[in-house]
Amino acid sequence: MTNSQNLKTKTEAIRITAPGGPEVMRLEEIDIAPPSAGQARIAIKAVGVNYIDIYQRSGRYIVEAPFTPGLEASGVVEALGPDVESVSVGDRVAFVGHQGCYARDANVDASILIPLPDFIDFEMGAAFPLMGMTTQYLLTEYVKVRPDMVVLIHAAAGGMGTLLTQWANHLGARVIGTVSTDEKGKYALANGCSSVINYSLKHFPAEIDRLTGNSKCELIIDGVGKATMAGNLDAVCRRGTIVIFGSASGPAEPISANEYQKKSLRVCGGSLFDYLLSEEEIRTRADDVLHGIKAGWLKLKINHRFKLAEAKAAHELLAARNSTGKIILTD
């Protein structure tokens, strides 16, 4: 153990004792043990807020209570448990995949820590891992995105949609985005969408036909779910690909697999953690994201900041789907 003599034995964290609405989250003082073998103690500086946090809090995704939500954060290494050589005390790091990030301090497996380069501050460090690496695998693992390929990105003004649009543009795609309000449409256009569709007002498959001259979309990336999945089947071209990675509007309704046969479609489900199965894979995907940020074609847009004690308000904003860009918690 390194630098363990003055380690805190207590910290503050958001705790959830039973599933429910945002009001079930309470800031409490909790015990924190020294880091175990393979772990590092992280003083958390900023936390990324994501839809998966809402799913866990509400009970859609089951987590044994009581628990602390949050899977993404950045901070400083304060101490090391035995057998940790990949980081040192004082290192600035980010991470994703550790349950319990809505806290002041956490003991985190050193194998998932991502060293932060000088050009990434703590807010950026909390904003890029989950969404950045999700964007990376969504645009590299299923289809080779080619110049002028028509790519439809749902919820194009959200945190994920913002990064997906920028990355797809970098690869040369023609990006069409869907949004739920006209104000979000302006944001998505400014972020690089060639066209936007307000699917609250217009039938997006019909708009896709109009915008593409009935050629439709070769790739659809969908984190919305219930409100969009049925329309995807009309908006995608023959031998096209639909990738489902979230359900912001609720789980999609069941569709017979034979429906995909009609246009020879490929429909894929994606979860980031299935693409972070080794330390090498984590570093490779993170490096791709950090390269894009440094080069300037990938820009993190942190548009909403809350204090840790204001986690309830952060969840209410995200669940209402009134946010653009990334939401973080930071004191």
N, C-alpha and C positions, 0 to 999 in steps of 0.2 A: 504494500500500500504506500502511496506517495502523498505527502501533504495531508495526513489524516488527523493530526492532533487537534486542529481547530475546526474540524468539519461540523456543520450543523447536525443536530439530532432531530430537529423539527423544521418543517417548512410549511408554506401555505399552498393549497391546491383547491381547485374546484372539485367538489364531490357530488356524486349522484347516488342516492340510496334506493331509488326505484324509478322505472321508466316513466316518462311523462313529458310535459311541455317544458319550455325554457325555464320556468320557475323552479324546477326540481334541482337546478344547479346552485350550489351554495359554496362560497369561499370559506374554507375551514383550515385550521392548523392540524397537521398530521405528523406522525413520526416518520423519519427517514433513516434507514440503516446505512452503514458504510457501504461503498460499492463492493460487490462480490467479485469473484474471479471472472475476468473477461469484461468487466464493466468499468465505466468511467462516470464519476459524478459531474453533472453538467449544471452550472448556474444558468438557468434559462433566461434569455434576453427578449425573445419574441416568439410568438406561437402562430402558426397558420390555422385558420378556421376553414373547415371543409364540410361538404355535405355528409360525408361518412360520420362526422361528429354528431350531426342531427339524427342520422339513422340509429346510432348507438344510444343516444340520449332518449329517443322516443320508443325504443324497443324493437324497431324494425330489424336491426341487427342485434343479436343477443350478446350482451357482455355481463358477466356475473357481477352483481352489485354487492357492496358499494364499490364504485370505481371512479377514476379520474379520466375524463375524456381527453381527446386530442392525440394526434398521431404524427405531428410535424412541428419542429421547432428549431431554434438556433441558440447558441450560447457559448460559454467558455468552460473548458475542462478545468475542474477544481481539484480533483483527486483521481487516482487510478487504483483499481483493484488489482489483485495478483494477475500475472500473465498478460498484461496489456503492454504492447510495444508499438502499436500503430499510431498512437497519439501521445502527447505530452501535456503536463499541467501548463495551463496558460493558452493552449491552442484554441482558436476560434473554430467552431464546428457547426454543421447543420445535420439534421437527421430526419428520417421518416420511417414509420413502422414501429415506433415505441409507443405503447399504450400508456397514457398518463402525462401528456404534454401541457395540459392546462395547470401549470404549477410553477413555483419559483425555482425548484431544484428537482432533478431526477437522476436516478442511476440507470445508465443506458448501455446496452451492449456496444462495446467499442467497434465491433465488426460493421456496424451500420453508420458510423460517423463519417461525415464528409468534410474534409478540411476546407475552410473558406479562404479563397484568395483575397488579396487586399482590396480588390475592386467591389467586393460584395460586403455590404454592411449587415447588421443583424436582422433588420427588417427584410431585406432582400433574401437573407439566408433562411428566413422562415416562410418566404413566399415561393421559392423556386422548387423545393424537392418534390413534393407530391404532384403538383400540377405540371411542373417542368418535365419530370421524368415520365409522367403519364402521357404528356404530349409527345415526347420522344418515341415511346413504344407504339402509340396509336398511329403514328405516321411512318413507322419503319418496319413494323412486324407483320403487317397484313398485306399491304399493297405497296408496290414501288410507285411513289407519287412522281408523275412526269410533268414536264412543262405543258401548260394549257389543259391538263386534266381538270374536269369539273368536280370540285369537292364541296359537299354540303355539310356545314357545321351548324348543328343546333345550339341554341343559347349562345350565340356568337359574342354577346356583350359581357358574358360572365367571365370569371377568372380563367376557367379552362378554355372557353371560346376565344378569349383574347390571345392566349398563347398559341392555340391551334391555328388561328387565322394567320398570325405572324409566321409561324414555322411553315405552314403550307404555302404561303406566299414566297417564302425564301426558296422553296423547292420548285417554284414556277407555276403552281396550280392557279386555276381560276376559282376563287373562293366565294361561294354564296352562303350567306348566314341567315339563320332565322332568329327572330327576337320576339319579345312579348309586348313591347311598347315602342312607339315612334321615337321616343327619346333614346332608348337603347339602340335603335336603328342608326341614329346619327353617330353614336359612339362606335358601333361596329364598322360603319363606313370609314370613319376617321382612322380606325385601327387596321384597315386594309381589305375589308370585304369589297368585292367588285359590285355586289348587289345585296340587298337585304330584303327579307320578307317578314312582315309582322303577322305571325300565324294566329294572333288573336283576332285579326280582321280579315285575313285572306286565307284561302285554302292553299297551303304551301305546295302540294304536288302540281296544281294547276299553274301556279306562278313559276315553278321550275320548268314546266313545259314551255311557257311563254318566254322565259329568259334564255332557254337553251335551244329553242326551235324544235322542241319535242325530242331532243337528244338525251335529256335527263342527266343524272349524275352517276359517275363511275364509282365514287366513294362517298358514303354518308357516315358521319361520326356523330353518335347520338348519346348524350348524357341526360336527356330529358325523360324518355321512357313512355309513359302512358299516353301523353298528349301527342306524340309524334310517330310512334312505331308503325301504326297502321298506314299512315301516309307515306312512310319510307318505301313501302312496297310499290307504290305508284311512282315515286320520285326517282327511284334507282333505275339504271339502264339494264339491259340484258347482260348477264354475266358480271353484274356489278357486285359491290361489297358493302354491307352494312355492318358497322361495328358499334355494339352497345356497351357503354362503360359506366352508365349511371342511370338514375331514375328520379330526377329532381321533381317531376310532376307525379310521381308514384310509379309502382311497377307496371310494366307494359302488360296489356291483355294477352292471353295465350293466342298463338297463331299456329295453325296446322303446318307441320314441316312440308307438306306437299305444296303449300303456297309458294315456297321458295323454289320449288322445282319448275314452276311455270315460266320463270325468266332465267333459270339456271343461276340463281343467286347464291352468294356466299354470305352467311350471317354469322358473325363472330361475337363472342362475349369477351370483355377484357377486364382484368383487375391488375393494378400496378404491382401488387405484391407477388403475383405469379411471374413477374418479370424482374424481380430483385432477389433471386434465389442464391446469390453468392456475393461475397465482398467485391469480387472483380466486376460482376455485372452492375452492382450499385455504382461503383466508381466510373465505369464506362459510360453509363447513362447520365450520371451527374456531370461528367466532363463534357459530354455533348451539349448539355444545357448551358453550362458555364461558358463554353466556347461561343455559343450564340449570343449570350449576354455581352461578353467582352467584345465580340465583333460588331455589336450594335444592331443586329437584325432581330434580336429577341429582347423585348423590353418588358420588364416587370412593372405592372401598373397596380400599385397599392393604393386603393382609393378610399379605404375605410379602416380606421384604427380605433380600438377600444382598449381600456385597461382590463387586466385579468378579472377584476371584480365586476366588470360589465359584460361578462360572457353571455348573459341572458339577452342583452340588447343585440349583441353580434349574431346570435342564433336567430333572433326574430327578424333581423334584416335579411339574412341569407335565406331563411325559409320563405319569406314574402317574395323572394326573387325580384327585389327592387335594387339590388346591388350591381355594380359594375367592377370589373377587376377583382383584386384580392382583398380579403378581410384578414386583419391580423390583430392579435392581442399583444400589447406591449405596455410596460410601465416606464 
